[in-house]
Amino acid sequence: MPIDLFSPEQLTILTQIILIDLVLAGDNAIIIGMVASKFPLEQRKKIIFWGIGGAVVLRIILTLFTAYLLQITGLRFLGGLLLLYIVYKLYVDVIKGTVHEDNIKVDNSSFLKAIWTILLADFTMSLDNVLGVAGAAGNHYGLLVFGLILSIVLMATAATLISNWIKKYKWIAWAGLLAILIVAIELIYTDIQILFL
């Protein structure tokens, strides 16, 4: 079993998962921090706690659901197309640096509205990460679980650090984009082979 764990195929998948997580996992935590910063100090810790807790639960549910859906012929093709769009969006936002974090509107009139804002952001921004990791892992469920845990740890602890790394060292963003692009092509090619060849 330990020999299987370090097979060339699994090492490649592991590298892809780590790169995808590095590029995509930080968004959620940055949003949580931005929303929390609009509230008084005593409420910030609660908002961060519930925001990260909600993100973790959502990510687990989305990962399991996505991994199941990506086993279905036809949906891998759609997943690959969605990942191609994510590569384009990341190129525009991260590589070209056109993302404006100040544009996010936060309703700071109530604690519950803040949590709702965070959960919505978590849902939309977890999809890209979950799809990338589930697509890369394929049938390797141990690596899928590793990718899920890594994305949660990075989101909860190192989002700001990773964000700064990506701004400073563009090669990390390029490597992540390349990993997502490879996963997208593999998903599309797998379905094309089954459906048309």
Secondary structure, 3 states (H helix, E strand, C coil): CHHHHCCHHHHHHHHHHHHHHHHHCHHHHHHHHHHHHCCCHHHHHHHHHHHHHHHHHHHHHHHHHHHHHCCCCCHHHHHHHHHHHHHHHHHHHHHCCCCCHHHCCCCCCCHHHHHHHHHHHHHHHHHHHHHHHHHHHCCCHHHHHHHHHHHHHHHHHCHHHHHHHHHHCHHHHHHHHHHHHHHHHHHHHHHHHHHHC
